[in-house]
Amino acid sequence: MFLIDKQNIGLVIKNARKKAGLKQYEVAEKAGFTEKHLSRIENGKYLPKLEHFLILTSLLNLKLEDFGIINSGNDISETRAKLINKIMSVSENKLLIYDEILVCAENIIHLAQNDK
C-alpha cells in the first residue's frame, strides 16, 4: 500500500531542484507552468498533475524510488509503508535524529536479548 503524500512529493522535488542548483523560475519555465504553481507543489499545497509530475521527474532526473515508491507488490506491510513514507517526508536534520533513535533502539533490543 502506498499513501500519496503531497508534502513528500514536494520535498523531494524541492531538494532535487536545489541539488541541481536551479531556481524555481528556471524549472517552472522549462516545465511549462508558473513559478507560483511550482512553489505550491514544492510546499505540499498542490499535488502535481501526472503530466507535470512526469515533466518534473524528467527535468530533475528523479526516479519513483526517490519518492519512496517501491515496486514490491503486496509483500510490504502497512506499517513498513507508513514508516517509509514518514522517512521520505522529513528534513535531513530530522532524518539524522531518527537514525540515532533507531541505532539506540537496536542497541537496547540487542542488550535485552543478551540478558535472556
C-alpha positions as a Markdown table, in Angstrom:
| # | Residue | x | y | z |
|---|---|---|---|---|
| 1 | Met | 0.0 | 0.0 | 0.0 |
| 2 | Phe | 1.3 | 3.5 | -0.9 |
| 3 | Leu | -0.1 | 6.6 | 0.5 |
| 4 | Ile | 0.1 | 9.7 | -1.7 |
| 5 | Asp | 1.8 | 12.4 | 0.4 |
| 6 | Lys | 1.8 | 15.9 | -1.2 |
| 7 | Gln | 4.4 | 17.0 | 1.4 |
| 8 | Asn | 6.8 | 14.2 | 0.5 |
| 9 | Ile | 6.4 | 14.8 | -3.3 |
| 10 | Gly | 7.0 | 18.5 | -2.9 |
| 11 | Leu | 10.0 | 18.0 | -0.6 |
| 12 | Val | 11.7 | 15.5 | -3.0 |
| 13 | Ile | 11.1 | 17.9 | -5.9 |
| 14 | Lys | 12.4 | 20.9 | -4.0 |
| 15 | Asn | 15.5 | 19.1 | -2.8 |
| 16 | Ala | 16.3 | 17.8 | -6.3 |
| 17 | Arg | 15.9 | 21.2 | -7.7 |
| 18 | Lys | 18.2 | 22.8 | -5.1 |
| 19 | Lys | 20.7 | 19.9 | -5.6 |
| 20 | Ala | 20.8 | 20.7 | -9.3 |
| 21 | Gly | 21.4 | 24.4 | -8.5 |
| 22 | Leu | 18.3 | 25.5 | -10.2 |
| 23 | Lys | 15.9 | 28.3 | -9.2 |
| 24 | Gln | 12.1 | 27.8 | -9.1 |
| 25 | Tyr | 11.6 | 30.1 | -12.1 |
| 26 | Glu | 14.1 | 28.1 | -14.2 |
| 27 | Val | 12.4 | 24.8 | -13.5 |
| 28 | Ala | 8.9 | 26.2 | -13.9 |
| 29 | Glu | 9.9 | 27.8 | -17.3 |
| 30 | Lys | 11.4 | 24.6 | -18.6 |
| 31 | Ala | 8.3 | 22.6 | -17.3 |
| 32 | Gly | 5.8 | 25.0 | -18.9 |
| 33 | Phe | 4.0 | 26.3 | -15.9 |
| 34 | Thr | 4.3 | 29.2 | -13.5 |
| 35 | Glu | 6.8 | 29.6 | -10.7 |
| 36 | Lys | 3.8 | 30.1 | -8.3 |
| 37 | His | 2.5 | 26.7 | -9.3 |
| 38 | Leu | 5.9 | 25.0 | -8.7 |
| 39 | Ser | 6.1 | 26.7 | -5.3 |
| 40 | Arg | 2.7 | 25.3 | -4.3 |
| 41 | Ile | 3.8 | 21.8 | -5.4 |
| 42 | Glu | 7.1 | 22.1 | -3.6 |
| 43 | Asn | 5.4 | 23.3 | -0.4 |
| 44 | Gly | 2.9 | 20.4 | -0.5 |
| 45 | Lys | -0.1 | 22.6 | -1.2 |
| 46 | Tyr | -0.8 | 21.0 | -4.6 |
| 47 | Leu | -0.4 | 17.5 | -5.9 |
| 48 | Pro | 1.0 | 17.8 | -9.4 |
| 49 | Lys | -1.0 | 16.5 | -12.3 |
| 50 | Leu | 0.6 | 13.4 | -13.8 |
| 51 | Glu | 1.8 | 15.4 | -16.8 |
| 52 | His | 3.6 | 17.9 | -14.5 |
| 53 | Phe | 4.9 | 15.2 | -12.3 |
| 54 | Leu | 6.5 | 13.4 | -15.3 |
| 55 | Ile | 8.0 | 16.6 | -16.6 |
| 56 | Leu | 9.5 | 17.5 | -13.2 |
| 57 | Thr | 10.9 | 14.0 | -12.7 |
| 58 | Ser | 12.4 | 14.1 | -16.1 |
| 59 | Leu | 13.9 | 17.6 | -15.7 |
| 60 | Leu | 15.3 | 16.7 | -12.3 |
| 61 | Asn | 16.4 | 13.2 | -13.1 |
| 62 | Leu | 14.2 | 11.7 | -10.4 |
| 63 | Lys | 13.0 | 8.1 | -10.1 |
| 64 | Leu | 10.0 | 6.7 | -8.4 |
| 65 | Glu | 12.2 | 5.3 | -5.7 |
| 66 | Asp | 13.2 | 8.9 | -4.8 |
| 67 | Phe | 9.6 | 9.4 | -3.7 |
| 68 | Gly | 9.5 | 6.2 | -1.6 |
| 69 | Ile | 7.6 | 4.3 | -4.3 |
| 70 | Ile | 8.8 | 0.8 | -4.1 |
| 71 | Asn | 7.7 | -1.9 | -6.5 |
| 72 | Ser | 7.5 | -4.7 | -4.1 |
| 73 | Gly | 4.0 | -6.0 | -4.7 |
| 74 | Asn | 1.9 | -7.0 | -1.7 |
| 75 | Asp | 4.8 | -8.2 | 0.4 |
| 76 | Ile | 5.3 | -4.9 | 2.2 |
| 77 | Ser | 3.3 | -4.4 | 5.4 |
| 78 | Glu | 1.2 | -1.3 | 6.0 |
| 79 | Thr | 3.5 | -0.4 | 9.0 |
| 80 | Arg | 6.6 | -0.6 | 6.8 |
| 81 | Ala | 4.9 | 1.5 | 4.1 |
| 82 | Lys | 3.9 | 4.2 | 6.7 |
| 83 | Leu | 7.4 | 4.3 | 8.1 |
| 84 | Ile | 8.9 | 4.6 | 4.6 |
| 85 | Asn | 6.6 | 7.5 | 3.8 |
| 86 | Lys | 7.4 | 9.2 | 7.0 |
| 87 | Ile | 11.1 | 8.9 | 6.5 |
| 88 | Met | 10.9 | 10.1 | 2.9 |
| 89 | Ser | 9.0 | 13.3 | 4.0 |
| 90 | Val | 11.2 | 14.5 | 6.9 |
| 91 | Ser | 14.0 | 17.0 | 6.6 |
| 92 | Glu | 17.6 | 15.8 | 6.6 |
| 93 | Asn | 18.1 | 17.1 | 10.2 |
| 94 | Lys | 15.1 | 15.0 | 11.4 |
| 95 | Leu | 16.3 | 12.1 | 9.4 |
| 96 | Leu | 19.7 | 12.2 | 11.3 |
| 97 | Ile | 17.8 | 12.2 | 14.6 |
| 98 | Tyr | 15.6 | 9.3 | 13.5 |
| 99 | Asp | 18.7 | 7.4 | 12.6 |
| 100 | Glu | 20.2 | 8.0 | 16.0 |
| 101 | Ile | 17.0 | 6.9 | 17.7 |
| 102 | Leu | 16.9 | 3.7 | 15.6 |
| 103 | Val | 20.5 | 2.9 | 16.5 |
| 104 | Cys | 19.8 | 3.4 | 20.2 |
| 105 | Ala | 16.6 | 1.2 | 19.9 |
| 106 | Glu | 18.6 | -1.6 | 18.2 |
| 107 | Asn | 21.2 | -1.4 | 20.9 |
| 108 | Ile | 18.6 | -1.7 | 23.6 |
| 109 | Ile | 17.0 | -4.7 | 21.9 |
| 110 | His | 20.4 | -6.3 | 21.5 |
| 111 | Leu | 21.2 | -5.8 | 25.2 |
| 112 | Ala | 17.8 | -7.1 | 26.2 |
| 113 | Gln | 18.2 | -10.3 | 24.1 |
| 114 | Asn | 21.7 | -10.9 | 25.6 |
| 115 | Asp | 20.3 | -10.7 | 29.1 |
| 116 | Lys | 18.0 | -13.6 | 28.5 |
